[in-house]
Amino acid sequence: MTTSLRTLLFTIRFVKALINATLKLESFPYAGRMVPEFEHASLNIREVIYQGYRIIYQITPDQVLRLLQ
């Protein structure tokens, strides 16, 4: 197996696992913690951490999750 193929397979597995880490938010949107930088604001910005990566999202008043960039 070549290095580039191994890297590609690792990347695919990582992205799938990253997406799976956020799927629980559909049922439990408040599972993530409040983002410390925005705790004082009433923007309801939360985060889930997966292997050192911050997945930051906002819960809107109508309970829609928005991933933030």
Summary of the structure (lengths in Angstrom):
residues: 69
radius of gyration: 15.0
end to end distance: 34.8
largest distance: 50.6
contacts: 142
relative contact order: 0.16
helix: 43%
strand: 26%
